């Protein structure tokens, strides 16, 4: 496969300590059917394992001119990593692909065909399947009133609220219009923000159901998986998730929706933190998850207000809420898996 003079798609793979999973990810791209001109950009986020040596040894530029490696001297996180790769990309489309994910052989053909058939181009993904079992994890996600992602398991539903950054396709021009990932999010829910902003501005967020990708959920960041019947997560993931979902609610919710959901959300967060800490007889959840969330809202009040004003000024859709579901997803998870185990 030679380097394309003008690639149609730039596949962007953010990597941190992913030497054990990178080969499956990269090989799945190299094995794609069809003749779509592509480039592969890998951003190594100052890995401490042998990732860089592995890439240079197994995919030397002389034999794989379509692969470019960006080596970061500092660990900058998922948002900055992806923003850097898209800034360097040359393709008409970009595909963000997790290092712990792998594409089905017809994935790129499917995504390109779906993109060309959209009335107004937007964000696309494929059905996500569990790495080990092959079971369907989701066909994109809906979101509940408090901006918790709710897996869409209906293969016939194409319009969704969000798609996760493990496999996210969109025109590069749209990425630039939206401003990419908000770098102050660090990690987690940056995909939620991008998709909600896109829908608010009238762009579609859809699933192309003819293909799929496999994903080792939680392998690249930790947590976000079910072990037995227990939901397993980490304090860091939960802290970033609760904080950043609240940011998205503030930035993207239409005024009437925000006036109802934000006060309810903040009260429920305080109650949730207190109850979990009491049940566990441990103040750590309260101190490491909920206190930082409330503190961040105060610290970033001015920035959130300015960002919201800019985002809401370009709103031109009245159907923002059509991909919401009204049942709080945390209640469903609590009844199914109990209180999450955190480490």
DOLUM-988615 format. One record per residue (C-alpha): x, y, z; chain; residue number from 1. Coordinates in pm, 1 decimal. Each point is the difference from the previous one (the first is absolute). Layout:
<atoms>
+----------+----------+----------+-------+-----+
|       c1 |       c2 |       c3 | chain |   n |
+----------+----------+----------+-------+-----+
|        X |        Y |        Z |     A | NUM |
...
+----------+----------+----------+-------+-----+
</atoms>
This chain:
<atoms>
+----------+----------+----------+-------+-----+
|       c1 |       c2 |       c3 | chain |   n |
+----------+----------+----------+-------+-----+
|      0.0 |      0.0 |      0.0 |     A |   1 |
|    160.5 |    327.1 |   -109.2 |     A |   2 |
|    -46.5 |    342.4 |    146.6 |     A |   3 |
|   -295.0 |    170.4 |   -165.2 |     A |   4 |
|     76.4 |    331.3 |   -169.8 |     A |   5 |
|   -332.9 |    125.7 |    134.0 |     A |   6 |
|   -157.4 |   -241.6 |    248.9 |     A |   7 |
|   -376.8 |    -19.9 |     19.7 |     A |   8 |
|     12.4 |    -98.0 |    365.9 |     A |   9 |
|    251.3 |     64.7 |    278.1 |     A |  10 |
|    -15.8 |   -266.2 |    271.9 |     A |  11 |
|    114.1 |    156.3 |    328.6 |     A |  12 |
|    116.1 |   -236.1 |    275.8 |     A |  13 |
|     77.7 |    149.1 |    341.1 |     A |  14 |
|    239.5 |   -225.4 |    186.6 |     A |  15 |
|    123.9 |    -11.9 |    357.1 |     A |  16 |
|    170.3 |   -316.3 |    124.9 |     A |  17 |
|   -189.0 |   -204.8 |   -257.1 |     A |  18 |
|    276.0 |   -225.8 |   -123.8 |     A |  19 |
|   -208.6 |   -309.1 |     83.9 |     A |  20 |
|   -297.2 |    108.7 |   -212.0 |     A |  21 |
|    141.5 |    217.9 |   -277.9 |     A |  22 |
|     70.1 |   -277.9 |   -247.4 |     A |  23 |
|   -365.3 |   -110.6 |    -11.7 |     A |  24 |
|   -112.7 |    357.8 |    -53.7 |     A |  25 |
|    251.4 |     88.8 |   -272.1 |     A |  26 |
|    -32.0 |   -332.3 |   -184.0 |     A |  27 |
|   -378.4 |     36.6 |    -10.5 |     A |  28 |
|     46.7 |    327.9 |   -188.8 |     A |  29 |
|    263.1 |   -138.6 |   -236.1 |     A |  30 |
|   -228.8 |   -297.2 |    -77.6 |     A |  31 |
|   -293.4 |    211.8 |   -116.7 |     A |  32 |
|   -184.2 |   -104.2 |   -313.0 |     A |  33 |
|    -37.4 |    237.4 |   -292.0 |     A |  34 |
|    234.6 |    262.6 |   -136.5 |     A |  35 |
|    -67.6 |    300.6 |    222.3 |     A |  36 |
|    317.5 |    213.3 |     15.5 |     A |  37 |
|     89.7 |     37.4 |    368.0 |     A |  38 |
|    266.4 |    121.6 |    236.1 |     A |  39 |
|     52.7 |   -123.3 |    356.6 |     A |  40 |
|    113.3 |    249.7 |    261.2 |     A |  41 |
|    107.4 |   -132.0 |    340.8 |     A |  42 |
|     53.5 |    240.8 |    288.2 |     A |  43 |
|    207.7 |   -153.8 |    275.3 |     A |  44 |
|    -74.1 |    182.8 |    324.1 |     A |  45 |
|    341.1 |    -41.8 |    167.2 |     A |  46 |
|    -49.1 |   -373.3 |     54.0 |     A |  47 |
|    219.7 |   -167.1 |    260.3 |     A |  48 |
|    -27.1 |   -343.4 |   -160.8 |     A |  49 |
|    155.4 |   -111.6 |   -329.0 |     A |  50 |
|   -267.6 |    156.7 |   -222.1 |     A |  51 |
|    228.9 |    226.9 |   -201.3 |     A |  52 |
|    261.1 |   -269.3 |    -52.8 |     A |  53 |
|   -274.2 |   -242.9 |   -106.7 |     A |  54 |
|   -145.2 |    241.1 |   -256.8 |     A |  55 |
|    337.9 |     91.1 |   -147.8 |     A |  56 |
|    111.2 |   -364.0 |    -15.1 |     A |  57 |
|   -318.6 |   -157.3 |   -136.0 |     A |  58 |
|   -117.8 |    288.4 |   -220.5 |     A |  59 |
|    312.3 |    174.1 |   -136.7 |     A |  60 |
|    -67.6 |    297.2 |   -224.2 |     A |  61 |
|    185.4 |   -160.5 |   -291.5 |     A |  62 |
|   -259.2 |   -278.7 |    -17.0 |     A |  63 |
|   -300.9 |    180.4 |    145.2 |     A |  64 |
|     14.2 |    356.4 |   -135.9 |     A |  65 |
|   -370.0 |     44.4 |     78.5 |     A |  66 |
|     72.9 |    -20.8 |    375.1 |     A |  67 |
|    116.7 |    313.3 |    181.9 |     A |  68 |
|    107.4 |      6.9 |    363.1 |     A |  69 |
|    -28.5 |    309.0 |    218.7 |     A |  70 |
|    211.5 |    -34.7 |    314.1 |     A |  71 |
|   -106.8 |    219.1 |    290.8 |     A |  72 |
|    263.4 |     89.2 |    256.0 |     A |  73 |
|   -270.0 |     54.6 |    263.3 |     A |  74 |
|   -311.8 |   -194.5 |     95.4 |     A |  75 |
|   -273.7 |    232.4 |   -124.7 |     A |  76 |
|   -310.3 |   -220.7 |      7.2 |     A |  77 |
|   -258.0 |   -122.3 |   -248.8 |     A |  78 |
|   -145.5 |    335.5 |   -103.5 |     A |  79 |
|    327.1 |    169.3 |    -90.7 |     A |  80 |
|    129.8 |   -318.9 |   -165.0 |     A |  81 |
|   -296.0 |    -13.9 |   -238.3 |     A |  82 |
|      4.2 |    374.3 |    -67.0 |     A |  83 |
|    366.6 |    -27.2 |    -99.9 |     A |  84 |
|    -66.3 |   -290.5 |   -234.5 |     A |  85 |
|   -292.0 |    168.0 |   -175.1 |     A |  86 |
|    206.6 |    317.8 |    -37.5 |     A |  87 |
|    260.0 |   -211.6 |   -182.6 |     A |  88 |
|   -256.5 |   -197.8 |   -202.2 |     A |  89 |
|    -41.7 |     39.7 |   -376.1 |     A |  90 |
|   -309.3 |   -212.4 |    -59.9 |     A |  91 |
|   -344.6 |    126.4 |    -92.8 |     A |  92 |
|   -130.3 |   -213.9 |    286.0 |     A |  93 |
|    150.4 |    -93.7 |    333.4 |     A |  94 |
|    -53.1 |   -316.5 |    200.5 |     A |  95 |
|     94.4 |      7.8 |    366.1 |     A |  96 |
|     84.1 |   -356.2 |     99.3 |     A |  97 |
|     99.7 |   -117.6 |    346.9 |     A |  98 |
|    319.3 |   -200.6 |     27.2 |     A |  99 |
|   -204.9 |   -273.0 |    174.4 |     A | 100 |
|   -249.8 |    -25.4 |   -287.5 |     A | 101 |
|     10.5 |   -181.3 |   -335.6 |     A | 102 |
|   -206.6 |     52.4 |   -316.0 |     A | 103 |
|   -192.1 |   -264.6 |   -191.1 |     A | 104 |
|    145.4 |    -46.9 |   -352.1 |     A | 105 |
|   -279.6 |    199.8 |   -166.6 |     A | 106 |
|    -12.1 |    280.7 |    258.9 |     A | 107 |
|    150.3 |    283.2 |   -204.9 |     A | 108 |
|   -202.8 |    -86.9 |   -311.1 |     A | 109 |
|   -313.6 |     -0.9 |    214.2 |     A | 110 |
|     75.8 |    333.2 |    165.8 |     A | 111 |
|     90.1 |    172.3 |   -325.5 |     A | 112 |
|   -317.6 |   -125.0 |   -170.7 |     A | 113 |
|   -211.3 |    113.5 |    296.1 |     A | 114 |
|    168.8 |    341.6 |      1.6 |     A | 115 |
|    -61.0 |     49.7 |   -372.0 |     A | 116 |
|   -368.4 |    -89.1 |     46.8 |     A | 117 |
|    -64.4 |    249.5 |    279.0 |     A | 118 |
|   -212.6 |    299.9 |    -96.0 |     A | 119 |
|    213.1 |    223.6 |    219.5 |     A | 120 |
|    325.6 |   -158.5 |    106.5 |     A | 121 |
|     51.3 |    -53.8 |    369.3 |     A | 122 |
|    156.5 |   -242.7 |    244.3 |     A | 123 |
|     -7.4 |   -375.8 |    -56.2 |     A | 124 |
|     97.5 |   -319.7 |    178.7 |     A | 125 |
|    -45.3 |   -375.9 |    -29.3 |     A | 126 |
|   -157.9 |   -249.5 |    240.2 |     A | 127 |
|    237.1 |    -72.9 |    287.5 |     A | 128 |
|     61.2 |   -364.8 |     87.4 |     A | 129 |
|    168.5 |   -150.5 |    305.2 |     A | 130 |
|    356.6 |   -107.9 |    -76.9 |     A | 131 |
|    -20.3 |   -341.7 |    164.5 |     A | 132 |
|   -357.3 |   -111.4 |    -61.6 |     A | 133 |
|    -94.1 |    191.2 |   -313.8 |     A | 134 |
|   -328.3 |    100.8 |    166.7 |     A | 135 |
|   -156.1 |    330.4 |    -99.3 |     A | 136 |
|     87.9 |    273.1 |    250.7 |     A | 137 |
|   -183.0 |    285.4 |   -168.3 |     A | 138 |
|   -100.6 |    162.3 |   -327.2 |     A | 139 |
|     94.8 |    344.2 |    122.8 |     A | 140 |
|   -164.8 |    145.7 |    309.4 |     A | 141 |
|   -301.4 |    198.0 |    104.9 |     A | 142 |
|     33.8 |    222.2 |    306.6 |     A | 143 |
|   -218.3 |     37.1 |    306.4 |     A | 144 |
|   -109.3 |    337.1 |    149.3 |     A | 145 |
|    325.3 |     22.3 |    196.9 |     A | 146 |
|    224.8 |    -68.4 |   -300.4 |     A | 147 |
|     84.2 |   -358.5 |     87.3 |     A | 148 |
|     53.6 |   -206.6 |   -317.7 |     A | 149 |
|   -259.6 |   -273.9 |    -49.7 |     A | 150 |
|    106.5 |   -280.3 |   -239.2 |     A | 151 |
|   -220.8 |    -24.3 |   -307.0 |     A | 152 |
|    -61.4 |   -369.3 |    -68.3 |     A | 153 |
|   -242.9 |     49.4 |   -288.7 |     A | 154 |
|    192.3 |    -77.5 |   -322.3 |     A | 155 |
|   -278.0 |    163.8 |   -201.4 |     A | 156 |
|     43.4 |    337.4 |    168.4 |     A | 157 |
|    255.2 |    214.7 |   -181.7 |     A | 158 |
|    -42.3 |    338.3 |    171.2 |     A | 159 |
|    162.6 |     11.9 |    344.0 |     A | 160 |
|    105.7 |    261.5 |    252.7 |     A | 161 |
|    369.0 |    -82.7 |      3.1 |     A | 162 |
|    267.2 |   -241.1 |   -114.0 |     A | 163 |
|    309.7 |    -79.0 |    201.8 |     A | 164 |
|    346.0 |    113.3 |   -102.5 |     A | 165 |
|    119.6 |   -360.0 |    -34.5 |     A | 166 |
|   -134.7 |      5.4 |   -357.7 |     A | 167 |
|   -115.0 |    342.8 |   -114.6 |     A | 168 |
|    -17.5 |    105.9 |   -368.3 |     A | 169 |
|    -72.4 |    348.0 |   -129.2 |     A | 170 |
|    103.3 |    248.7 |   -269.5 |     A | 171 |
|    314.6 |    186.4 |     98.6 |     A | 172 |
|   -174.3 |    327.9 |    -84.8 |     A | 173 |
|   -272.0 |    -77.5 |    256.2 |     A | 174 |
|    261.4 |    -78.9 |    264.6 |     A | 175 |
|    156.3 |    339.7 |    -65.0 |     A | 176 |
|   -338.0 |    172.0 |      7.8 |     A | 177 |
|    -75.8 |   -152.5 |    340.5 |     A | 178 |
|    346.2 |     80.1 |    132.0 |     A | 179 |
|    105.0 |   -358.8 |     71.5 |     A | 180 |
|     16.0 |   -137.6 |    352.1 |     A | 181 |
|     -2.0 |    250.7 |    288.8 |     A | 182 |
|    351.1 |    -40.9 |    135.7 |     A | 183 |
|    -99.0 |    114.2 |    348.3 |     A | 184 |
|   -212.5 |   -318.0 |     33.8 |     A | 185 |
|    325.0 |   -205.9 |     30.3 |     A | 186 |
|   -173.0 |   -332.2 |    -82.3 |     A | 187 |
|   -349.7 |   -155.6 |     18.7 |     A | 188 |
|   -321.6 |    146.8 |   -148.0 |     A | 189 |
|    186.5 |    199.0 |   -266.5 |     A | 190 |
|   -186.6 |   -214.5 |   -254.5 |     A | 191 |
|   -328.4 |     81.2 |    174.2 |     A | 192 |
|     80.6 |    370.5 |    -26.1 |     A | 193 |
|     93.6 |    -20.5 |   -368.4 |     A | 194 |
|   -317.0 |   -191.5 |    -91.1 |     A | 195 |
|   -235.2 |    217.2 |    205.1 |     A | 196 |
|    147.1 |    316.4 |   -148.5 |     A | 197 |
|    -28.7 |   -145.0 |   -349.3 |     A | 198 |
|   -366.7 |    -88.2 |     48.5 |     A | 199 |
|    -73.3 |    338.9 |    153.8 |     A | 200 |
|    144.8 |    160.4 |   -312.8 |     A | 201 |
|   -216.2 |   -215.4 |   -225.6 |     A | 202 |
|    240.7 |   -279.3 |    -95.4 |     A | 203 |
|    -95.8 |   -367.1 |     14.5 |     A | 204 |
|    152.7 |   -265.1 |    226.4 |     A | 205 |
|    -64.6 |   -345.2 |   -143.9 |     A | 206 |
|     95.7 |   -367.5 |     -1.1 |     A | 207 |
|     86.1 |   -184.7 |   -321.4 |     A | 208 |
|   -126.1 |   -345.6 |     93.2 |     A | 209 |
|    140.1 |   -214.4 |   -284.5 |     A | 210 |
|    339.7 |    -59.1 |    164.7 |     A | 211 |
|    149.3 |     13.4 |    353.6 |     A | 212 |
|    308.9 |     49.6 |    210.5 |     A | 213 |
|    130.7 |   -197.9 |    295.5 |     A | 214 |
|    104.6 |    175.7 |    318.7 |     A | 215 |
|    181.0 |    -97.5 |    317.6 |     A | 216 |
|   -211.3 |    227.5 |    217.7 |     A | 217 |
|    196.8 |    174.2 |    270.1 |     A | 218 |
|    335.9 |   -137.9 |   -111.0 |     A | 219 |
|    145.2 |    337.5 |    -96.3 |     A | 220 |
|   -127.7 |    203.3 |    297.6 |     A | 221 |
|   -109.4 |   -245.7 |    269.5 |     A | 222 |
|   -346.4 |    -75.6 |    136.0 |     A | 223 |
|   -326.0 |     14.5 |   -196.3 |     A | 224 |
|    -58.8 |   -373.8 |     -5.7 |     A | 225 |
|   -211.2 |   -265.8 |    168.2 |     A | 226 |
|    184.7 |   -267.7 |    196.0 |     A | 227 |
|   -239.3 |   -281.9 |     80.9 |     A | 228 |
|   -312.0 |    204.5 |     66.4 |     A | 229 |
|    182.2 |    290.0 |    161.8 |     A | 230 |
|     79.3 |    325.7 |   -175.7 |     A | 231 |
|    370.6 |     77.2 |     45.5 |     A | 232 |
|    143.1 |    349.3 |    -35.1 |     A | 233 |
|    269.7 |    223.8 |    142.2 |     A | 234 |
|    -14.2 |    313.7 |    212.5 |     A | 235 |
|    177.5 |    195.4 |   -273.7 |     A | 236 |
|   -239.0 |   -111.2 |   -274.9 |     A | 237 |
|   -302.3 |     70.1 |    217.7 |     A | 238 |
|    131.9 |    342.9 |    101.5 |     A | 239 |
|     64.6 |    104.6 |   -358.8 |     A | 240 |
|   -328.0 |   -151.0 |   -120.0 |     A | 241 |
|   -222.6 |    177.4 |    253.4 |     A | 242 |
|    181.2 |    330.7 |    -45.1 |     A | 243 |
|      9.8 |     -2.8 |   -379.4 |     A | 244 |
|   -359.5 |   -120.1 |    -47.0 |     A | 245 |
|   -103.3 |    297.9 |    211.5 |     A | 246 |
|    206.4 |    227.7 |   -222.3 |     A | 247 |
|   -177.5 |   -137.5 |   -309.2 |     A | 248 |
|   -340.2 |     49.8 |    161.1 |     A | 249 |
|     83.5 |    364.4 |     69.5 |     A | 250 |
|    152.5 |     68.0 |   -340.9 |     A | 251 |
|   -249.4 |   -171.0 |   -229.1 |     A | 252 |
|   -340.5 |    -15.9 |    170.1 |     A | 253 |
|   -261.1 |    239.5 |   -140.4 |     A | 254 |
|   -103.1 |    260.8 |    262.4 |     A | 255 |
|   -328.1 |   -157.7 |    116.7 |     A | 256 |
|    153.8 |   -347.0 |     24.1 |     A | 257 |
|    297.1 |    135.0 |    195.5 |     A | 258 |
|   -221.6 |    191.4 |    242.7 |     A | 259 |
|   -162.6 |   -328.5 |    101.8 |     A | 260 |
|    281.1 |   -252.3 |    -25.0 |     A | 261 |
|    297.4 |    184.0 |    149.2 |     A | 262 |
|   -148.7 |     70.7 |    347.0 |     A | 263 |
|   -140.8 |   -354.9 |     14.9 |     A | 264 |
|    333.5 |   -141.7 |   -110.3 |     A | 265 |
|    200.9 |    188.1 |    262.1 |     A | 266 |
|   -234.4 |   -104.0 |    281.2 |     A | 267 |
|      9.0 |   -363.8 |   -112.0 |     A | 268 |
|    380.7 |      6.6 |    -26.5 |     A | 269 |
|     29.5 |    124.2 |    356.7 |     A | 270 |
|   -241.6 |   -267.6 |    123.5 |     A | 271 |
|    172.7 |   -269.9 |   -202.6 |     A | 272 |
|    340.3 |     88.3 |    139.3 |     A | 273 |
|   -126.4 |      7.2 |    357.4 |     A | 274 |
|   -188.3 |   -330.4 |    -28.5 |     A | 275 |
|    286.9 |   -187.3 |   -166.6 |     A | 276 |
|    246.6 |    124.2 |    260.6 |     A | 277 |
|   -235.4 |    -98.8 |    282.9 |     A | 278 |
|    -66.5 |   -345.5 |   -143.0 |     A | 279 |
|    369.9 |    -61.4 |    -52.5 |     A | 280 |
|     84.7 |    164.5 |    334.4 |     A | 281 |
|    275.3 |    176.1 |   -185.1 |     A | 282 |
|     25.1 |    371.8 |    -81.2 |     A | 283 |
|    222.5 |    -64.6 |   -301.0 |     A | 284 |
|   -282.1 |      1.8 |   -261.6 |     A | 285 |
|   -125.8 |    334.4 |    131.6 |     A | 286 |
|    348.1 |    154.0 |     11.9 |     A | 287 |
|    136.5 |   -135.7 |   -328.9 |     A | 288 |
|   -307.4 |     15.1 |   -225.8 |     A | 289 |
|   -268.1 |    240.0 |    118.3 |     A | 290 |
|    190.2 |    276.1 |    178.0 |     A | 291 |
|    232.0 |     50.8 |   -301.8 |     A | 292 |
|   -302.9 |     14.4 |   -229.8 |     A | 293 |
|   -168.6 |    278.2 |    198.4 |     A | 294 |
|    331.1 |    184.2 |     43.8 |     A | 295 |
|     69.7 |    -11.4 |   -373.6 |     A | 296 |
|   -337.6 |    155.5 |    -79.1 |     A | 297 |
|     83.0 |    294.6 |    222.9 |     A | 298 |
|    352.8 |     34.1 |   -135.0 |     A | 299 |
|   -110.7 |    -11.3 |   -363.8 |     A | 300 |
|   -323.4 |    196.4 |     38.4 |     A | 301 |
|    115.4 |    286.2 |   -221.1 |     A | 302 |
|    144.7 |   -228.1 |   -266.0 |     A | 303 |
|   -311.1 |   -217.0 |     -8.4 |     A | 304 |
|   -219.1 |    306.4 |    -40.6 |     A | 305 |
|    210.9 |    131.7 |   -289.9 |     A | 306 |
|     21.2 |   -339.3 |   -171.5 |     A | 307 |
|   -374.5 |    -55.6 |     37.4 |     A | 308 |
|    -79.4 |    338.7 |   -151.3 |     A | 309 |
|    216.5 |    -73.6 |   -304.1 |     A | 310 |
|   -146.0 |   -349.4 |    -51.6 |     A | 311 |
|   -362.2 |    103.8 |     50.6 |     A | 312 |
|     41.7 |    291.4 |   -242.9 |     A | 313 |
|     33.6 |   -248.3 |   -288.5 |     A | 314 |
|   -294.4 |   -215.5 |    101.5 |     A | 315 |
|   -237.0 |    -62.2 |   -289.0 |     A | 316 |
|   -183.1 |   -321.6 |     74.4 |     A | 317 |
|   -324.2 |    -55.6 |    187.6 |     A | 318 |
|     42.6 |   -378.9 |     18.7 |     A | 319 |
|    290.7 |    -13.3 |    245.4 |     A | 320 |
|   -195.7 |   -212.1 |    248.5 |     A | 321 |
|   -120.7 |   -270.8 |   -239.4 |     A | 322 |
|    285.3 |   -235.0 |     92.7 |     A | 323 |
|    -50.6 |     36.4 |    375.1 |     A | 324 |
|   -157.4 |   -269.4 |    214.4 |     A | 325 |
|   -179.3 |    101.3 |    317.4 |     A | 326 |
|     94.3 |   -293.8 |    226.6 |     A | 327 |
|    316.1 |     87.1 |    199.7 |     A | 328 |
|    261.3 |   -253.6 |   -108.5 |     A | 329 |
|    169.4 |     -9.4 |    339.9 |     A | 330 |
|   -320.8 |   -142.3 |    147.0 |     A | 331 |
|      4.6 |   -281.6 |   -255.8 |     A | 332 |
|    366.2 |    -73.9 |     76.6 |     A | 333 |
|    -62.9 |      6.5 |    374.8 |     A | 334 |
|   -282.0 |   -252.3 |    -24.9 |     A | 335 |
|    202.9 |   -223.0 |   -232.9 |     A | 336 |
|    349.5 |     19.5 |    149.6 |     A | 337 |
|    -24.1 |    168.7 |    339.3 |     A | 338 |
|    238.8 |    273.1 |    113.5 |     A | 339 |
|    311.1 |      5.1 |   -222.0 |     A | 340 |
|    324.3 |   -139.8 |    132.0 |     A | 341 |
|    263.4 |    274.6 |    -16.2 |     A | 342 |
|    374.6 |    -17.8 |     27.1 |     A | 343 |
+----------+----------+----------+-------+-----+
</atoms>
